[in-house]
Amino acid sequence: MRAGLRARRPTGRLATMADVVDAVDFLLRNRSVNAVELNVDEGWLLG
């Protein structure tokens, strides 16, 4: 199942917990960023 999901992603990999942590860290450190929906999906929405 994972191989099939990876094959459909433009990056060829699934998002990891580290990816999510980096996104949260980015949003918390940048006060000028607000009302943003940040998708951590390894390009799923592009496909």
trRosetta pair geometry for C-beta under 8 A, 3 or more apart (Angstrom, degrees):
i j d omega theta_ij theta_ji phi_ij phi_ji
1 4 5.8 -57 -157 34 34 112
1 5 6.6 31 150 -16 67 105
2 5 5.6 -55 -149 38 36 111
2 6 6.2 37 154 -20 69 105
2 14 6.9 -71 -155 -28 94 140
3 6 5.7 -53 -146 37 31 111
3 7 6.3 35 154 -25 63 106
4 7 5.7 -52 -148 30 30 114
4 8 6.9 23 156 -15 62 106
5 8 6.1 -64 -156 36 32 107
5 9 6.9 32 150 -26 65 106
5 14 6.2 34 118 -81 121 111
6 9 5.8 -58 -155 26 37 113
6 12 5.7 37 172 -176 92 51
6 13 5.9 4 -134 -103 101 28
6 14 6.2 -76 -84 -37 81 84
7 12 7.4 19 -102 -127 31 70
8 44 7.7 43 119 -122 102 74
8 47 5.9 86 167 -175 83 167
9 12 5.9 -161 83 -53 96 16
9 13 6.4 -99 91 47 146 30
9 14 7.0 -173 -30 -79 159 48
9 42 4.7 3 -160 122 136 113
9 43 5.5 113 -168 66 78 102
9 44 6.4 -42 -109 -74 86 66
9 47 7.0 -100 -114 -43 32 139
10 42 7.4 -174 51 149 74 72
10 43 3.7 -87 35 140 109 158
10 46 5.4 -17 -22 83 140 133
10 47 6.3 -160 -39 -65 89 93
11 42 4.7 -105 40 -172 128 94
11 43 5.4 148 -13 8 92 128
13 42 5.9 -132 84 -144 67 148
14 42 6.1 -144 -143 6 23 156
15 19 4.5 -116 -162 73 85 149
15 20 6.7 88 155 -47 117 85
15 40 5.1 114 -146 144 150 87
15 41 6.0 -72 -32 -114 135 22
15 42 4.9 -151 -53 -27 79 102
16 19 4.9 113 53 -2 67 98
16 20 7.5 -129 102 1 44 85
17 20 5.6 -53 -154 37 40 112
17 21 6.2 42 148 -21 69 105
18 21 5.5 -51 -144 37 34 113
18 22 6.3 38 155 -21 65 104
19 22 5.8 -53 -150 34 29 112
19 23 6.6 29 152 -18 62 106
19 40 5.2 150 135 -173 105 118
19 42 7.5 -28 -156 -60 170 89
20 23 5.7 -55 -151 35 33 112
20 24 6.4 30 153 -16 66 106
20 40 5.3 149 -93 104 63 163
21 24 5.8 -55 -146 39 31 109
21 25 6.1 35 154 -21 65 108
22 25 5.6 -54 -145 37 29 114
22 26 6.4 35 154 -23 63 104
23 26 5.7 -51 -151 32 31 114
23 27 6.6 25 154 -14 63 105
23 38 5.4 171 -170 127 117 133
23 40 4.7 -108 -28 -70 157 127
24 27 5.8 -57 -149 39 32 108
24 28 6.2 25 156 -15 67 111
25 28 6.0 -60 -142 41 28 107
25 29 6.1 18 163 -13 65 115
26 29 6.3 -66 -143 40 22 103
26 30 6.2 -5 169 3 62 118
26 33 7.6 4 141 44 84 163
26 38 7.6 167 82 -146 122 166
27 30 6.6 -72 -136 47 22 94
27 33 6.0 -112 -131 98 62 128
27 36 7.1 -154 -117 68 109 120
27 38 6.4 -138 -65 3 122 150
30 33 4.3 45 109 7 115 113
31 34 7.9 2 173 -49 47 102
33 36 5.5 -33 175 -3 96 143
39 44 7.5 -121 162 52 126 98
39 45 5.8 33 126 -11 167 135
41 44 3.8 -75 150 21 120 113
41 45 6.1 88 73 -14 141 88
43 46 4.5 -44 -169 30 83 123
43 47 6.5 87 136 -31 88 92
44 47 6.1 -56 -159 23 35 112
